[in-house]
């Protein structure tokens, strides 16, 4: 069980081997430490030092977050244990066959999910030119997935995989744009900032998913800043970037549906000038609507799959540690 306490003025205390959660104007709750996997406390709530000590003694992850759920810090025991074993193997396998195999799996899933989504779009389109265009992209992605599957371990595998991913992304987003109403079609995928309305929305959805996955990575005991694929992004939660890859099409699908159903409004957006071009940002109304879309359509599926992925990574890393190995 994961205990999440985000209410302003709420607090967590210890009572024997139980956590007592006090929330203003609500009945106190008591939860056994034995049934608790992790505790998330926002910066506007409190937790007693006795409750913190119980977390350490029972190896319960304690994560401090912002009021939006963004992880800020976590507490762990100063004594060596499972956490030490896990992270040691994570760092040792930074650029090994383990990292290669995991990266290949995540990228295979991402490209396959993108290809399958384009196939769904193709089935629902009557425009012959558009369906041919989608068929060409699907065929191209099929060939790229085959190349990926045939690729064997080399030390510079990440650069090759980034090449596979990049060329597919270009074709994929060109196809998504072609499936939108002309009013909302875009030239290319743009980030930080988005140069059009679709990309501004997509960046915001992806941003919410980063927060969801980072929380799960931290609770799993993994270092979010030690990725196996996006390892060259120093100071960034690169493992989060790795794990999110297969789940991006979940958000792509929700957003394309939103635009095609004419549910997007002009007042969701405003333009501003950067040093090099005009960019688009979301208004308060737009952010509110996207938060609702993410929570209703994406959150549970992304978190469930991310939990499973983190469990598999931790299990495999602990097996390697058990035998004192890393896969060179």
C-alpha positions in Angstrom: 0.0 0.0 0.0 1.1 3.5 -0.8 0.1 6.3 1.6 -0.3 9.7 -0.1 -0.9 12.8 2.1 -1.2 16.0 0.2 -3.9 17.9 2.2 -2.7 21.2 3.7 -2.4 20.9 7.4 -2.5 17.1 7.4 0.0 15.0 9.5 1.4 11.5 10.0 2.3 10.2 13.4 3.4 6.8 14.8 1.3 4.7 17.1 3.0 1.4 18.0 3.6 -0.3 14.6 1.0 1.8 12.8 0.9 5.2 11.0 -1.9 7.6 12.1 -3.0 10.0 9.4 -4.7 13.1 10.6 -6.5 15.2 8.0 -8.4 18.4 9.0 -12.2 17.8 9.3 -11.8 14.1 8.6 -11.7 11.0 10.8 -8.2 9.8 11.7 -6.9 6.8 9.8 -4.6 4.1 11.2 -2.5 1.9 8.7 -0.2 -0.9 9.7 3.5 -0.4 8.9 3.6 -4.0 7.7 1.1 -3.2 5.0 2.8 0.0 3.9 5.2 0.0 0.9 5.8 3.8 0.7 4.6 7.1 2.0 4.4 10.3 -0.1 4.1 13.5 1.9 3.7 16.9 0.2 5.5 20.0 1.4 2.3 21.4 2.9 1.8 18.4 5.3 3.8 17.1 8.2 5.3 13.8 9.4 6.7 13.2 12.9 10.3 12.0 13.5 8.9 8.9 15.2 7.0 8.0 12.0 10.2 8.7 10.0 12.1 6.3 12.2 9.4 3.6 11.7 9.8 4.1 7.9 13.6 3.5 8.2 13.2 0.5 10.5 10.7 -1.2 8.2 12.5 -0.1 5.0 9.4 1.9 3.9 10.2 4.5 1.2 9.5 8.0 2.4 9.2 10.6 -0.4 8.7 14.3 0.1 6.9 16.0 -2.9 5.8 19.4 -4.0 2.0 20.1 -3.8 1.7 18.9 -7.4 3.3 15.5 -6.6 6.8 16.3 -8.0 9.3 14.3 -5.9 11.7 16.6 -4.1 13.6 14.3 -1.8 13.5 10.8 -0.2 14.7 9.3 3.1 16.7 6.2 3.3 18.6 4.3 6.0 22.3 5.0 6.6 22.9 1.3 7.0 23.6 -0.8 3.9 20.8 -2.9 2.6 18.7 -3.7 -0.5 18.9 -0.1 -1.6 22.7 -0.3 -1.7 22.6 -3.6 -3.6 20.2 -2.3 -6.1 21.9 1.0 -6.9 25.3 -0.6 -7.1 24.2 -2.8 -9.9 22.3 0.1 -11.6 25.6 2.0 -11.8 27.7 -1.0 -12.7 25.4 -1.8 -15.6 25.4 1.7 -17.0 26.7 0.7 -20.4 26.6 -3.1 -20.5 24.5 -5.9 -22.1 21.9 -5.4 -19.4 21.5 -1.8 -20.4 21.5 -2.8 -24.1 18.8 -5.4 -23.6 16.6 -3.1 -21.5 16.9 -0.3 -24.0 16.2 -2.5 -26.9 13.1 -3.8 -25.2 11.8 -0.3 -24.3 12.4 1.0 -27.8 10.8 -2.1 -29.4 7.7 -1.5 -27.3 7.6 2.2 -28.1 7.9 1.7 -31.9 5.4 -1.2 -31.9 2.9 0.9 -29.9 3.3 3.8 -32.3 2.9 1.5 -35.3 -0.2 -0.1 -33.9 -1.7 3.3 -33.2 -1.1 4.4 -36.8 -2.8 1.1 -37.9 -5.9 2.1 -35.8 -6.0 5.5 -37.4 -5.6 4.0 -40.9 -8.6 1.7 -40.3 -10.8 4.7 -39.5 -9.8 6.9 -42.5 -11.6 6.9 -45.8 -9.2 9.4 -47.6 -7.2 7.2 -50.0 -4.2 9.5 -50.1 -4.1 9.6 -46.3 -4.4 5.8 -45.9 -1.6 5.3 -48.3 0.6 7.7 -46.4 -0.2 5.9 -43.2 0.5 2.5 -44.8 3.9 3.8 -46.0 4.8 5.0 -42.5 3.6 1.7 -40.9 5.7 -0.3 -43.4 8.7 1.9 -42.7 8.3 1.4 -39.0 8.0 -2.3 -39.4 11.3 -2.4 -41.3 13.0 -0.3 -38.6 11.7 -2.6 -35.8 13.1 -5.5 -37.7 16.5 -3.8 -37.9 16.3 -3.1 -34.2 15.5 -6.7 -33.4 18.5 -7.9 -35.5 20.9 -5.4 -33.9 23.5 -7.0 -31.6 25.3 -5.5 -28.6 27.9 -2.9 -29.2 29.3 -0.3 -26.8 27.8 2.6 -28.8 24.4 1.1 -29.1 22.6 4.2 -27.7 23.6 6.3 -30.7 22.3 3.7 -33.2 19.1 3.3 -31.3 18.6 7.1 -31.2 19.0 7.1 -34.9 16.3 4.4 -35.3 14.0 6.3 -32.9 14.6 9.7 -34.5 13.7 8.8 -38.1 10.6 6.9 -36.9 9.5 9.8 -34.8 9.7 12.2 -37.8 7.5 9.9 -39.9 5.2 9.1 -37.0 4.4 12.7 -36.1 4.0 13.7 -39.7 1.4 11.0 -39.9 -0.3 12.2 -36.7 -0.5 15.7 -38.1 -2.0 14.5 -41.3 -4.8 12.9 -39.3 -5.8 16.1 -37.5 -8.2 18.8 -38.7 -6.3 21.3 -40.9 -6.8 24.0 -38.3 -4.5 22.1 -35.9 -2.0 20.4 -38.2 1.7 21.0 -37.3 5.0 21.0 -39.1 7.1 18.9 -36.8 7.5 17.7 -33.2 8.8 20.6 -31.0 9.7 20.7 -27.4 10.6 23.4 -24.8 8.8 25.3 -26.1 6.1 23.9 -28.3 5.7 25.9 -31.5 2.1 25.0 -32.1 -1.0 24.1 -30.2 -0.7 20.3 -30.5 2.9 20.2 -29.4 2.2 22.5 -26.4 -0.5 20.1 -25.3 1.7 17.1 -25.9 4.5 18.6 -23.9 2.2 19.2 -21.0 0.8 15.6 -21.0 4.3 14.2 -21.2 5.4 16.5 -18.3 2.6 15.0 -16.1 3.7 11.5 -17.0 7.3 12.3 -16.0 6.1 13.2 -12.5 4.0 10.0 -12.3 6.9 7.8 -13.4 9.6 9.5 -11.3 7.6 8.9 -8.2 7.4 5.2 -9.0 11.1 5.0 -9.9 12.0 6.5 -6.5 9.7 4.3 -4.5 11.1 1.3 -6.3 14.5 2.2 -4.9 16.1 3.0 -8.3 18.1 6.2 -9.0 16.0 8.3 -11.3 19.1 10.1 -12.6 20.9 7.0 -13.8 19.3 5.9 -17.0 20.5 3.2 -19.4 19.4 4.9 -22.7 19.2 8.6 -22.1 22.4 8.5 -20.0 24.1 11.5 -21.6 21.5 14.0 -20.1 23.5 15.0 -17.0 21.5 16.2 -14.0 18.2 15.0 -15.5 15.9 12.1 -14.4 17.2 9.9 -17.3 15.8 6.6 -16.1 12.4 8.3 -16.1 13.0 9.2 -19.8 13.9 5.6 -20.5 10.8 4.1 -18.8 8.3 6.6 -20.3 9.2 5.6 -23.9 6.7 2.8 -24.5 3.8 4.8 -22.9 4.0 8.0 -25.0 1.5 6.6 -27.6 -1.1 6.4 -24.7 -1.0 10.2 -24.5 -0.7 10.7 -28.2 -3.9 8.8 -28.7 -5.8 10.7 -26.1 -4.7 14.0 -27.6 -5.4 13.2 -31.2 -8.9 12.1 -30.1 -9.3 15.4 -28.3 -8.4 17.5 -31.4 -10.4 15.4 -33.8 -13.5 15.6 -31.7 -13.3 19.4 -31.8 -13.0 19.5 -28.0 -10.0 21.8 -28.1 -10.8 25.5 -27.7 -8.9 28.6 -28.9 -8.8 30.0 -25.3 -6.6 27.1 -24.2 -3.6 28.8 -25.9 -1.7 32.0 -26.1 1.4 32.9 -28.2 4.6 34.5 -27.0 7.9 35.5 -28.6 11.1 33.5 -28.0 14.5 34.6 -29.1 14.1 32.7 -32.4 10.4 32.3 -33.1 6.8 32.4 -31.9 5.8 29.8 -29.4 2.6 28.6 -27.9 1.8 28.1 -24.2 -1.3 26.8 -22.4 -3.7 29.0 -20.6 -5.2 28.1 -17.2 -8.2 26.7 -18.9 -6.1 24.5 -21.2 -4.0 23.1 -18.4 -7.1 22.3 -16.4 -8.7 20.4 -19.2 -5.5 18.4 -19.9 -5.0 17.5 -16.3 -8.5 16.0 -16.4 -7.8 14.2 -19.6 -4.5 12.8 -18.2 -6.1 11.6 -14.9 -9.1 10.0 -16.6 -7.5 8.5 -19.7 -3.8 8.0 -19.1 -2.7 8.0 -15.4 -3.8 4.6 -14.2 -2.5 2.7 -17.3 0.8 4.5 -17.3 1.4 4.0 -13.6 0.4 0.3 -13.7 2.8 -0.4 -16.6 5.6 1.7 -15.0 5.2 -0.2 -11.7 5.6 -3.5 -13.6 8.6 -2.2 -15.5 10.4 -1.0 -12.3 9.7 -4.3 -10.6 11.3 -6.2 -13.5 14.3 -3.9 -13.5 14.8 -4.2 -9.7 14.4 -8.0 -9.8 17.0 -8.4 -12.6 19.5 -6.0 -10.9 19.2 -7.8 -7.6 19.8 -11.1 -9.3 23.0 -9.7 -10.8 24.0 -8.5 -7.4 23.3 -11.8 -5.8 25.8 -13.5 -8.1 28.3 -10.5 -7.9 28.1 -9.9 -11.7 27.6 -7.1 -14.1 27.1 -7.8 -17.8 30.1 -6.4 -19.7 
